Amino acid sequence: MKAVAWWFNSILGGNDYARYVQHQRLHHPGCAIPTERDYWRERHAAADKNPANRCC
């Protein structure tokens, strides 16, 4: 059951912010990391500007 929950969370993007923070710390250590709220706000704004990347 735990594996199913992990898979479902991954599909919905639940791990995206954590991966983003890890990437920023590894590749851009001097840059400020936005809050999770700001990260999702920017991500949704980018998706709205470029709807070709969405399925619906």
C-alpha positions as CSV (number, residue, x, y, z in Angstrom):
1,M,0.0,0.0,0.0
2,K,2.9,2.4,0.8
3,A,4.3,1.9,-2.7
4,V,0.9,2.7,-4.3
5,A,0.7,5.9,-2.2
6,W,4.3,6.9,-3.3
7,W,3.5,6.2,-7.0
8,F,0.2,8.2,-6.8
9,N,2.0,11.1,-5.1
10,S,4.7,11.1,-7.7
11,I,2.2,11.2,-10.6
12,L,0.5,14.2,-9.0
13,G,3.8,16.0,-8.5
14,G,4.0,15.7,-4.8
15,N,7.8,15.2,-4.8
16,D,8.5,18.0,-7.4
17,Y,9.3,20.7,-4.8
18,A,11.7,18.5,-2.9
19,R,13.5,17.6,-6.1
20,Y,13.6,21.2,-7.1
21,V,15.2,22.2,-3.7
22,Q,17.7,19.4,-4.0
23,H,18.7,20.5,-7.5
24,Q,19.0,24.1,-6.5
25,R,21.2,23.3,-3.5
26,L,23.4,21.0,-5.6
27,H,23.7,23.1,-8.8
28,H,23.0,26.6,-7.6
29,P,24.2,26.8,-4.0
30,G,24.3,30.6,-3.8
31,C,20.8,31.2,-5.1
32,A,17.8,31.8,-2.9
33,I,15.3,29.0,-2.8
34,P,11.6,30.1,-3.1
35,T,9.1,28.9,-0.6
36,E,7.0,25.9,-1.6
37,R,4.0,28.2,-2.1
38,D,6.0,30.5,-4.5
39,Y,7.4,27.5,-6.3
40,W,3.9,26.2,-7.1
41,R,2.6,29.7,-8.0
42,E,5.4,30.1,-10.5
43,R,5.0,26.6,-11.9
44,H,1.2,27.1,-12.4
45,A,1.8,30.5,-14.0
46,A,4.3,29.0,-16.4
47,A,1.8,26.2,-17.3
48,D,-0.9,28.8,-18.0
49,K,1.5,30.7,-20.3
50,N,2.5,27.5,-22.2
51,P,-0.6,25.2,-22.3
52,A,1.1,22.9,-24.9
53,N,2.7,20.9,-22.1
54,R,-0.6,19.9,-20.5
55,C,-2.7,17.0,-21.5
56,C,-6.1,18.8,-21.1
